[in-house]
Amino acid sequence: MVDSASTHRIATISVHAGNGIDRETGAIRRPLVMANSYALPADPSELNWSNTDQLFYARNSNANQLYLQSKLAALEGAADAVVMATGVAALHGMFFTLLNTGDHIVCSDVTYLAVYRLLTELLPTKYGISTTLVDSSDPDAVRDAIRPETKLVHIETPANPTTQLTDIEAVADIAHRAGALLSVDSTFATPILQRPLNLGADLVVHSLTKYINGHGDAMGGSVAGSTELIDRIRNECLVNVGGAISPFNAWLIMRGSVTLPMRMRQHCKNALHIARFLEGHPAVAYVRYPGLPTHPQHSLANRQLNGGFGGMLAFGLCGDADAHNRFVADLRIITSAVSLGHDESLIVYVAGNDERAHLYPEPFRKWGHLRFSAGIEDPHDLIDDLSQALAKTQPPTTQ
Ligand SMILES: *Cc1c(COP(=O)(O)O)cnc(C)c1O
């Protein structure tokens, strides 16, 4: 059996972990189990109604969720993992479980928007939890922000949408010296490029909606870490808050994740090609991609990311909002839509109407940004598409 204790390599884990033979039919793939209740034991008084191990009600746990949990734990090299309905449900579940009134959290200044809102608005107002946002690419800034009541340091690396990187090993050391835990949102990197638990993190979060599912059809989220921490999250946030994943979504993500290592290779290859092409184009104001030497944390990217620099980049055009919108409208293969990590390339233009724009680096503030999720198409077709749309943003050359 391929599980988290196995010494198999990541491509083998991606195929086999969590799969097995269905005892009733002999099917060699785990079936989709669409049932919200499971048969009770002969003497239900023996049952702990809050348990999440013994199947009896699909909010506490369902069969496809359990298969996917064991796969994600294996991919991250974790003792355990919990799977929830969305990435945000997983992030909320982790914060809600680990933090109490009076506690303090130090968080990357650039993270997924819902994390920013949860930590700067909702948890402070509702529960009296306080947050300090810091430029976590600077470990000293993290150290300076720590207080006696700091319970958790949360970072996103690479960060959405700026692709800023944080040194996981350095920040884990700072958090642990202060008696705090470190959680890492590793959605952009996936377990193929980075395994934060090996670098000292206590918890690793994924939006499974993105690369791990990879096909743009299902939503899910996960947290991986020690059995003790993951059990607490499961008990508080599945049993009593209810962010359970549907069996069908868990089944789709399980299926999509089989090809994760192959897909990541193509995402990385395409993104690097495109980043280099864009950086050399006169209509492009700036490009941020961890694989470019111009990226502020390029040397950290070389150390911390293995096998590629990810599929996400950000760039801006020498032009106003109208020019950016016209460029996006002129694209033929690349689709204008949110989300990321799909098989198809996606782009989204974010102008000045982003409430966190003041936290972004200078070129993002000046030009706005196009967040680009490089798909797994042929890179030449993607570059041709970008090229023809960029040509239209420039005034015709007169000779
Ligand atoms: C999309 C995303 C999330 C949220 O995930 P959902 O599945 O959409 O809830 C969290 N973190 C990062 C980095 C993301 O890109």
The ligand as an SDF file (V2000), in Angstrom:
LIG
                    3D

 15 15  0  0  0  0  0  0  0  0999 V2000
   -7.9340   29.8230   -4.7680 C   0  0  0  0  0  0  0  0  0  0  0  0
   -7.0540   29.9180   -3.6130 C   0  0  0  0  0  0  0  0  0  0  0  0
   -7.5570   29.7260   -2.3150 C   0  0  0  0  0  0  0  0  0  0  0  0
   -9.0130   29.4770   -2.0520 C   0  0  0  0  0  0  0  0  0  0  0  0
   -9.4380   28.2530   -2.5480 O   0  0  0  0  0  0  0  0  0  0  0  0
  -10.9670   27.9310   -2.9430 P   0  0  0  0  0  0  0  0  0  0  0  0
  -10.9250   26.4960   -3.3040 O   0  0  0  0  0  0  0  0  0  0  0  0
  -11.3130   28.8550   -4.0830 O   0  0  0  0  0  0  0  0  0  0  0  0
  -11.8120   28.2230   -1.7510 O   0  0  0  0  0  0  0  0  0  0  0  0
   -6.6650   29.7930   -1.2670 C   0  0  0  0  0  0  0  0  0  0  0  0
   -5.3460   30.0550   -1.4600 N   0  0  0  0  0  0  0  0  0  0  0  0
   -4.8390   30.2630   -2.6920 C   0  0  0  0  0  0  0  0  0  0  0  0
   -3.3830   30.5600   -2.8400 C   0  0  0  0  0  0  0  0  0  0  0  0
   -5.6620   30.2160   -3.7960 C   0  0  0  0  0  0  0  0  0  0  0  0
   -5.1570   30.4390   -5.0240 O   0  0  0  0  0  0  0  0  0  0  0  0
  1  2  1  0
  2  3  1  0
  2 14  2  0
  3  4  1  0
  3 10  2  0
  4  5  1  0
  5  6  1  0
  6  7  2  0
  6  8  1  0
  6  9  1  0
 10 11  1  0
 11 12  2  0
 12 13  1  0
 12 14  1  0
 14 15  1  0
M  END
$$$$
